[in-house]
């Protein structure tokens, strides 16, 4: 997976989790732990992409 792809996926996950937690636009019945998990996984993906020295 390229660095850019990992950054995009991480950003999408962070936005999805934050959007679901905000309550601004209800996206179904997603529990809060699922939204928090999306944010954490997105942050991990961003951290891996930023720390990767290959690209």
C-alpha positions as CSV (number, residue, x, y, z in Angstrom):
1,X,0.0,0.0,0.0
2,X,1.4,3.4,-0.9
3,X,1.9,6.1,1.5
4,X,-0.7,8.4,-0.1
5,X,-3.3,5.6,-0.1
6,X,-2.7,5.0,3.6
7,X,-3.0,8.7,4.4
8,X,-6.3,9.0,2.4
9,X,-7.8,5.9,4.1
10,X,-6.7,7.2,7.5
11,X,-8.3,10.6,6.9
12,X,-11.5,9.0,5.7
13,X,-11.7,6.9,8.8
14,X,-11.1,9.8,11.1
15,X,-13.7,11.9,9.4
16,X,-16.3,9.1,9.5
17,X,-15.7,8.5,13.2
18,X,-15.8,12.2,14.1
19,X,-18.9,12.7,12.0
20,X,-20.7,9.8,13.7
21,X,-19.8,11.0,17.2
22,X,-20.8,14.6,16.5
23,X,-24.5,13.7,16.0
24,X,-24.7,16.4,13.2
25,X,-25.9,13.9,10.7
26,X,-27.0,10.5,12.1
27,X,-25.6,7.7,10.1
28,X,-27.8,4.9,11.4
29,X,-27.4,3.3,14.8
30,X,-23.6,3.2,15.1
31,X,-22.5,2.7,18.8
32,X,-20.0,5.2,20.2
33,X,-17.3,2.6,20.6
34,X,-17.4,1.9,16.9
35,X,-16.9,5.6,16.1
36,X,-14.0,5.8,18.5
37,X,-12.4,2.7,17.0
38,X,-12.6,4.3,13.5
39,X,-10.8,7.4,14.8
40,X,-8.1,5.3,16.6
41,X,-7.5,3.1,13.5
42,X,-7.4,6.2,11.3
43,X,-4.8,7.8,13.6
44,X,-2.7,4.6,13.6
45,X,-2.9,4.5,9.7
46,X,-1.8,8.2,9.6
47,X,1.0,7.5,12.0
48,X,2.3,4.6,10.0
49,X,2.1,6.6,6.8
50,X,4.0,9.6,8.2
51,X,6.7,7.4,9.9
52,X,7.3,5.4,6.7
53,X,10.6,6.5,5.2
54,X,10.4,4.5,1.9
55,X,8.5,7.0,-0.3
